Amino acid sequence: MTEVSAAPTTSASLTPHQIWVRIRGLLLALLILVAAGIALASVRSGDQHGRLDPRSADRYGSRAVAELLKDRGVSVRVVTTLDEAMARTGPETTLLVASPNLLTPRQQNELRATTEHSAGRTVLLAAGPPSVGTLVPGVRAESSGPVATRTPQCSLPAARNAGSSETGGFRYASAVLDTIACFPIDGLPTLLLIEQGAGDTVLLGSPDLLYNDRLDNQGNASLALQLLGSRPHLVWYLPSPPDTSATAGTGADNGDSSDGSDGAHDDRSFADLIPQGWLWGTLQLALAAVLAAIWRARRLGPLVTERLPVAIRASESAEGRARLYRRANARDRAADSLRAATRTRIAPLIGVSPRDAHSAAKLLPAVSARLSATDNDLQALLFGPAPSDDTALVHLADQLDTLEREVRTS
């Protein structure tokens, strides 16, 4: 049987223009996505600047509450290292920790050892699962709730005097007896005061009421001033990456640790270190990928026979069907169609009934006897696997034409 060599280029090969037409929509969508991301990052680049910083006048800063405290005679000092924060704790001091979840387990142990006997007040803002169990033993943080205006529903004078305030965030469940729970969500408080001898610790599920743009809402200012102004001195601790105490040990490392854990060991998982926004973004991308896969995995429905309203030349119909196959990369269907048509045409020529034209057991021996070809070659040609690319598909079509021509002339 004569072999027909494949040409380096074929009519089924994609031209550069066709490739551009196929990918330009994807490139445009990618460009829009990148531009939108850059624009959003530019617009919101200042949102996180100075967050909870008493020196910042931005919307998420806390300069307003700091100035009000100063007017009431409370000194406000900003510190950015744990050593400074611990050095200034005492019975006349309120220590505010702006982001306790950023502290390493070593820092959390040192801070707890210093504050539990200081007789002062410690205020922890939005302390979640990574920190609350170490900083306040016996208390655990539950899933966060939305920030909204809520009533105190407790006996804490500061909360009752402030009245309705904007609270929310983490909810706290406590096994400690000396606690006062306020502003509950589904039965769990978002503000929890734990008494520790002469001092106390305040857990505030969300820091929103301290922001400049929210301080004048409801009873936010009153609650903030009473929680932070109960002592004449306020130490505002903003944990920072350059703090050497996060990696280097201090005197507390040689002392007794209540949980017996090594200070260098970080119990937080990788997921705890990922910002919440990234997790939501990953979930959205995964959902988009699933939807795109479903869209791309769609299949053509069954063929429906109907009378065409106009006469279409056979060559145009064949070309249109070929273009559909190529657009869907359906080389398997195209190869099956070519092989089935060839088997149907050569079967009557070699004495095989049309009913058995697609039976390899009956068709191949008859073709082999007519052409003196091996069954293996004919099996691969008439019943073989789908071509791997468009060039192989064109080569298969040429071989089928050659086979049919040889059957007719033999």
VEXDREN-2710 file (C-alpha; in Angstrom, 1 decimal):
% VEXDREN-2710
k/r/px/py/pz
1/MET/0.0/0.0/0.0
2/THR/1.4/3.4/-1.0
3/GLU/2.4/5.8/1.9
4/VAL/1.7/9.5/1.4
5/SER/4.1/11.8/3.2
6/ALA/2.7/14.7/5.2
7/ALA/3.4/18.2/4.1
8/PRO/5.0/20.6/6.6
9/THR/2.0/22.9/6.4
10/THR/-1.6/22.1/5.8
11/SER/-4.9/23.9/5.3
12/ALA/-5.9/22.8/8.8
13/SER/-2.9/24.5/10.4
14/LEU/-3.7/27.7/12.3
15/THR/-2.3/30.9/10.8
16/PRO/-0.9/33.7/13.0
17/HIS/-4.1/35.7/12.4
18/GLN/-6.3/32.8/13.5
19/ILE/-4.2/32.3/16.6
20/TRP/-4.6/36.1/17.4
21/VAL/-8.3/35.9/16.9
22/ARG/-8.6/33.0/19.3
23/ILE/-6.5/34.5/22.2
24/ARG/-7.3/38.2/21.9
25/GLY/-10.4/37.9/24.0
26/LEU/-8.4/36.1/26.8
27/LEU/-5.6/38.7/26.6
28/LEU/-8.1/41.5/26.7
29/ALA/-9.8/40.0/29.8
30/LEU/-6.4/39.6/31.4
31/LEU/-5.4/43.1/30.6
32/ILE/-8.7/44.4/32.1
33/LEU/-8.1/42.3/35.3
34/VAL/-4.6/43.6/35.7
35/ALA/-5.7/47.2/35.1
36/ALA/-8.6/46.9/37.6
37/GLY/-6.2/45.4/40.2
38/ILE/-3.7/48.2/39.8
39/ALA/-6.5/50.8/39.9
40/LEU/-8.0/49.3/43.0
41/ALA/-4.6/49.1/44.7
42/SER/-4.0/52.7/43.9
43/VAL/-7.3/53.9/45.2
44/ARG/-7.1/51.9/48.4
45/SER/-3.4/52.3/48.9
46/GLY/-4.0/54.7/51.7
47/ASP/-6.7/52.8/53.5
48/GLN/-4.3/50.8/55.6
49/HIS/-1.9/53.7/56.2
50/GLY/-1.8/54.5/59.9
51/ARG/-4.4/52.0/60.9
52/LEU/-5.1/52.3/64.7
53/ASP/-2.2/54.7/65.0
54/PRO/-3.0/57.5/67.5
55/ARG/-0.8/59.8/65.5
56/SER/-2.7/59.3/62.2
57/ALA/-5.6/61.5/61.1
58/ASP/-6.6/59.1/58.3
59/ARG/-10.1/57.5/58.4
60/TYR/-8.6/54.3/59.9
61/GLY/-6.3/56.1/62.3
62/SER/-7.0/56.8/66.0
63/ARG/-5.8/60.3/66.5
64/ALA/-9.3/61.6/67.5
65/VAL/-9.6/59.3/70.5
66/ALA/-6.0/60.0/71.5
67/GLU/-6.6/63.8/71.5
68/LEU/-9.8/63.3/73.6
69/LEU/-7.9/61.3/76.1
70/LYS/-5.2/63.9/76.3
71/ASP/-7.8/66.6/77.0
72/ARG/-9.0/64.4/79.9
73/GLY/-5.5/64.4/81.4
74/VAL/-4.5/60.9/80.1
75/SER/-0.9/60.7/78.7
76/VAL/-0.7/58.7/75.5
77/ARG/2.6/57.2/74.5
78/VAL/3.1/55.1/71.3
79/VAL/5.5/52.2/71.4
80/THR/6.4/49.8/68.6
81/THR/8.5/47.1/70.4
82/LEU/7.5/44.6/73.1
83/ASP/10.4/45.6/75.4
84/GLU/9.1/49.2/75.5
85/ALA/5.5/48.1/76.1
86/MET/6.5/45.8/79.0
87/ALA/8.8/48.4/80.5
88/ARG/5.9/50.8/80.9
89/THR/3.3/48.6/82.3
90/GLY/2.1/49.2/85.9
91/PRO/-0.9/49.9/88.1
92/GLU/-1.3/53.4/86.8
93/THR/-1.1/52.3/83.1
94/THR/-3.5/51.0/80.5
95/LEU/-1.7/48.9/77.8
96/LEU/-3.5/48.8/74.5
97/VAL/-2.3/46.1/72.1
98/ALA/-3.5/47.1/68.6
99/SER/-2.8/43.8/66.7
100/PRO/-2.2/40.9/69.2
101/ASN/-2.5/38.4/66.4
102/LEU/0.8/39.7/64.9
103/LEU/2.7/38.7/68.0
104/THR/4.7/35.5/68.0
105/PRO/4.1/32.8/70.6
106/ARG/7.3/34.0/72.4
107/GLN/6.1/37.6/72.5
108/GLN/2.6/36.5/73.7
109/ASN/4.1/34.5/76.6
110/GLU/6.3/37.4/77.6
111/LEU/3.5/39.9/77.4
112/ARG/1.2/37.7/79.5
113/ALA/3.8/37.1/82.2
114/THR/4.3/40.9/82.5
115/THR/0.7/42.0/82.4
116/GLU/-1.0/39.4/84.6
117/HIS/0.7/40.8/87.8
118/SER/1.0/44.5/86.7
119/ALA/-2.3/45.6/88.4
120/GLY/-3.0/47.7/85.4
121/ARG/-5.4/47.3/82.5
122/THR/-4.6/45.5/79.3
123/VAL/-6.9/46.1/76.2
124/LEU/-6.5/43.6/73.4
125/LEU/-8.1/44.7/70.1
126/ALA/-9.5/41.9/67.8
127/ALA/-7.5/39.1/69.5
128/GLY/-8.3/36.0/67.5
129/PRO/-7.5/32.3/67.8
130/PRO/-3.7/32.8/67.1
131/SER/-3.3/34.9/70.3
132/VAL/-6.2/34.9/72.7
133/GLY/-5.6/31.4/74.2
134/THR/-2.0/32.4/75.2
135/LEU/-2.7/36.0/76.3
136/VAL/-5.9/35.2/78.2
137/PRO/-5.9/31.5/79.3
138/GLY/-9.4/30.1/79.6
139/VAL/-10.8/32.2/76.9
140/ARG/-11.3/31.2/73.3
141/ALA/-12.2/33.3/70.2
142/GLU/-15.2/32.2/68.1
143/SER/-16.0/33.2/64.5
144/SER/-16.4/36.9/64.0
145/GLY/-19.7/38.7/63.5
146/PRO/-20.5/41.9/61.6
147/VAL/-19.9/45.3/63.2
148/ALA/-23.2/46.9/64.0
149/THR/-24.9/49.1/66.6
150/ARG/-25.6/46.9/69.7
151/THR/-26.8/47.4/73.3
152/PRO/-24.5/46.5/76.2
153/GLN/-26.8/43.9/77.9
154/CYS/-24.3/43.8/80.8
155/SER/-23.5/45.4/84.2
156/LEU/-20.2/47.0/83.2
157/PRO/-20.5/50.7/84.1
158/ALA/-18.4/51.9/81.1
159/ALA/-20.7/50.0/78.7
160/ARG/-23.9/51.0/80.4
161/ASN/-22.9/54.7/80.4
162/ALA/-21.9/54.6/76.7
163/GLY/-25.2/52.8/75.7
164/SER/-25.5/51.5/72.2
165/SER/-22.2/51.3/70.4
166/GLU/-20.8/49.9/67.2
167/THR/-19.3/46.5/68.2
168/GLY/-18.7/43.2/66.5
169/GLY/-15.8/41.1/65.3
170/PHE/-14.6/38.2/67.3
171/ARG/-16.9/36.7/69.9
172/TYR/-15.5/35.2/73.1
173/ALA/-16.3/32.2/75.2
174/SER/-14.8/32.1/78.6
175/ALA/-14.3/29.5/81.3
176/VAL/-13.0/32.2/83.7
177/LEU/-15.4/33.1/86.6
178/ASP/-14.5/36.8/87.1
179/THR/-15.7/38.1/83.8
180/ILE/-18.2/40.6/82.5
181/ALA/-19.6/40.0/79.0
182/CYS/-21.1/42.8/76.9
183/PHE/-22.5/43.5/73.5
184/PRO/-23.4/39.8/72.6
185/ILE/-23.8/38.3/69.2
186/ASP/-25.8/35.0/69.3
187/GLY/-25.2/34.7/73.0
188/LEU/-21.4/35.3/72.9
189/PRO/-20.0/38.7/73.9
190/THR/-17.8/40.9/71.7
191/LEU/-16.5/42.8/74.7
192/LEU/-15.2/40.8/77.6
193/LEU/-13.6/42.1/80.8
194/ILE/-11.6/39.6/82.9
195/GLU/-10.7/40.7/86.4
196/GLN/-7.1/39.7/87.5
197/GLY/-6.6/40.8/91.1
198/ALA/-6.1/44.6/91.1
199/GLY/-5.9/44.7/87.3
200/ASP/-8.0/43.6/84.4
201/THR/-8.0/42.6/80.8
202/VAL/-10.4/43.9/78.2
203/LEU/-11.0/41.9/75.0
204/LEU/-12.7/44.0/72.2
205/GLY/-13.7/41.9/69.3
206/SER/-13.4/44.7/66.7
207/PRO/-11.4/48.0/66.9
208/ASP/-13.8/49.8/64.6
209/LEU/-15.1/52.1/67.3
210/LEU/-11.6/53.6/67.7
211/TYR/-11.3/54.7/64.1
212/ASN/-11.4/58.4/63.4
213/ASP/-14.4/58.1/61.0
214/ARG/-16.5/56.1/63.5
215/LEU/-15.6/57.6/66.9
216/ASP/-18.6/60.1/66.8
217/ASN/-21.1/57.3/66.0
218/GLN/-23.6/56.2/68.7
219/GLY/-21.7/55.8/72.0
220/ASN/-18.4/54.8/70.5
221/ALA/-16.5/57.8/71.9
222/SER/-17.9/57.3/75.4
223/LEU/-17.1/53.6/75.4
224/ALA/-13.5/54.2/74.1
225/LEU/-12.7/57.0/76.6
226/GLN/-13.9/54.9/79.5
227/LEU/-12.1/51.7/78.5
228/LEU/-8.8/53.5/77.7
229/GLY/-9.0/56.4/80.2
230/SER/-9.4/54.4/83.5
231/ARG/-5.7/55.0/84.3
232/PRO/-3.7/58.2/84.0
233/HIS/-1.3/56.7/81.5
234/LEU/-2.0/54.9/78.2
235/VAL/0.7/52.9/76.4
236/TRP/-0.4/52.3/72.8
237/TYR/1.5/49.3/71.5
238/LEU/1.7/48.9/67.7
239/PRO/3.5/45.7/66.9
240/SER/6.0/46.2/64.1
241/PRO/8.1/43.8/62.0
242/PRO/11.5/45.4/63.0
243/ASP/10.8/44.4/66.7
244/THR/13.8/42.2/67.6
245/SER/11.9/40.5/70.4
246/ALA/10.0/38.5/67.7
247/THR/13.2/36.5/67.0
248/ALA/15.6/37.2/69.9
249/GLY/15.0/35.9/73.4
250/THR/14.8/38.0/76.5
251/GLY/14.9/37.3/80.2
252/ALA/11.5/35.8/80.1
253/ASP/12.8/32.9/78.1
254/ASN/14.8/31.7/81.1
255/GLY/11.8/31.9/83.4
256/ASP/8.9/29.6/83.9
257/SER/6.4/29.2/81.0
258/SER/3.0/28.3/82.1
259/ASP/2.3/26.1/79.1
260/GLY/5.8/24.6/79.0
261/SER/6.2/25.3/75.3
262/ASP/9.4/26.4/73.6
263/GLY/9.3/30.2/72.8
264/ALA/10.8/29.6/69.4
265/HIS/8.0/27.3/68.4
266/ASP/5.2/28.9/66.4
267/ASP/1.9/27.0/66.7
268/ARG/0.2/29.0/64.0
269/SER/-0.6/27.1/60.8
270/PHE/0.2/28.5/57.3
271/ALA/-3.5/29.3/56.9
272/ASP/-3.4/31.5/60.0
273/LEU/-0.6/33.6/58.5
274/ILE/-2.6/34.3/55.3
275/PRO/-4.7/37.5/55.4
276/GLN/-8.4/36.9/55.2
277/GLY/-8.7/38.8/52.0
278/TRP/-6.4/36.5/50.2
279/LEU/-8.4/33.5/51.3
280/TRP/-11.6/35.0/49.9
281/GLY/-9.7/35.9/46.7
282/THR/-8.5/32.4/46.3
283/LEU/-12.0/31.0/46.8
284/GLN/-13.4/33.4/44.1
285/LEU/-10.6/32.4/41.7
286/ALA/-11.3/28.7/42.3
287/LEU/-15.0/29.3/41.7
288/ALA/-14.2/31.2/38.5
289/ALA/-11.9/28.3/37.4
290/VAL/-14.6/25.7/38.0
291/LEU/-17.2/27.8/36.0
292/ALA/-14.6/28.3/33.2
293/ALA/-14.0/24.5/33.1
294/ILE/-17.7/23.8/32.9
295/TRP/-18.0/26.3/30.1
296/ARG/-15.1/24.9/28.2
297/ALA/-16.2/21.3/28.8
298/ARG/-19.6/21.7/27.1
299/ARG/-20.4/19.2/24.4
300/LEU/-22.4/19.3/21.3
301/GLY/-25.9/17.9/21.6
302/PRO/-27.3/15.1/19.4
303/LEU/-27.7/15.8/15.7
304/VAL/-31.1/16.8/14.6
305/THR/-32.2/16.0/11.0
306/GLU/-34.2/18.8/9.4
307/ARG/-34.9/20.2/6.0
308/LEU/-32.8/23.2/5.1
309/PRO/-34.7/26.3/3.9
310/VAL/-32.1/26.8/1.1
311/ALA/-29.9/24.5/-0.9
312/ILE/-26.3/24.3/0.3
313/ARG/-23.5/22.8/-1.8
314/ALA/-22.0/19.7/-0.4
315/SER/-18.5/21.3/-0.5
316/GLU/-19.7/24.2/1.7
317/SER/-21.4/21.9/4.1
318/ALA/-18.2/19.8/4.4
319/GLU/-16.0/22.8/4.9
320/GLY/-18.3/24.3/7.5
321/ARG/-18.4/21.0/9.4
322/ALA/-14.6/20.8/9.2
323/ARG/-14.3/24.3/10.6
324/LEU/-16.5/23.4/13.5
325/TYR/-14.4/20.3/14.2
326/ARG/-11.2/22.4/14.1
327/ARG/-12.6/25.1/16.3
328/ALA/-13.5/22.5/18.9
329/ASN/-10.2/20.6/18.5
330/ALA/-12.4/17.6/17.8
331/ARG/-9.8/15.6/15.8
332/ASP/-11.2/12.4/17.3
333/ARG/-14.7/13.0/15.8
334/ALA/-13.2/14.2/12.5
335/ALA/-11.1/11.0/12.2
336/ASP/-14.0/8.8/13.1
337/SER/-16.1/10.5/10.5
338/LEU/-13.4/10.1/7.8
339/ARG/-12.8/6.4/8.7
340/ALA/-16.5/5.6/8.8
341/ALA/-17.1/7.2/5.4
342/THR/-14.2/5.2/3.9
343/ARG/-15.4/1.9/5.4
344/THR/-18.9/2.6/4.0
345/ARG/-17.6/3.2/0.5
346/ILE/-15.1/0.4/0.2
347/ALA/-17.3/-2.3/1.8
348/PRO/-19.4/-3.0/-1.4
349/LEU/-16.3/-3.0/-3.5
350/ILE/-14.8/-5.9/-1.7
351/GLY/-18.0/-7.9/-1.2
352/VAL/-18.8/-6.9/2.4
353/SER/-22.4/-6.0/3.2
354/PRO/-23.0/-2.4/4.4
355/ARG/-24.2/-3.9/7.7
356/ASP/-20.7/-5.3/8.3
357/ALA/-18.8/-2.4/7.0
358/HIS/-17.8/-1.2/10.5
359/SER/-16.9/-4.6/11.8
360/ALA/-13.1/-5.0/12.0
361/ALA/-13.4/-8.9/12.0
362/LYS/-15.2/-8.9/8.7
363/LEU/-13.9/-5.8/6.9
364/LEU/-10.1/-6.2/7.5
365/PRO/-9.7/-9.7/6.1
366/ALA/-11.5/-8.7/2.9
367/VAL/-9.4/-5.6/2.4
368/SER/-6.2/-7.5/3.2
369/ALA/-7.1/-10.2/0.7
370/ARG/-7.7/-7.6/-2.0
371/LEU/-4.6/-5.5/-1.4
372/SER/-2.2/-8.1/0.1
373/ALA/-1.7/-5.7/3.1
374/THR/-1.2/-6.7/6.7
375/ASP/-4.1/-6.6/9.1
376/ASN/-2.1/-4.5/11.6
377/ASP/-1.6/-1.6/9.1
378/LEU/-5.2/-1.7/8.0
379/GLN/-6.3/-1.9/11.7
380/ALA/-4.4/1.3/12.5
381/LEU/-5.7/3.0/9.4
382/LEU/-9.4/2.1/9.5
383/PHE/-9.9/1.6/13.3
384/GLY/-6.9/3.3/14.9
385/PRO/-6.6/6.0/17.6
386/ALA/-7.4/9.6/17.1
387/PRO/-4.6/11.8/15.5
388/SER/-2.5/13.7/17.9
389/ASP/-2.5/17.0/15.9
390/ASP/-3.9/18.6/12.7
391/THR/-1.0/17.5/10.6
392/ALA/-1.6/13.9/11.6
393/LEU/-5.3/14.3/10.8
394/VAL/-4.6/15.5/7.3
395/HIS/-2.1/12.7/6.8
396/LEU/-4.8/10.2/7.8
397/ALA/-7.2/11.7/5.3
398/ASP/-4.6/11.3/2.6
399/GLN/-3.9/7.7/3.5
400/LEU/-7.7/6.9/3.5
401/ASP/-8.0/8.4/0.0
402/THR/-5.1/6.3/-1.2
403/LEU/-6.6/3.2/0.3
404/GLU/-9.9/3.8/-1.3
405/ARG/-8.3/4.5/-4.7
406/GLU/-6.3/1.3/-4.5
407/VAL/-9.4/-0.7/-3.6
408/ARG/-11.2/0.7/-6.6
409/THR/-8.4/0.0/-9.1
410/SER/-7.4/-3.5/-7.8
END
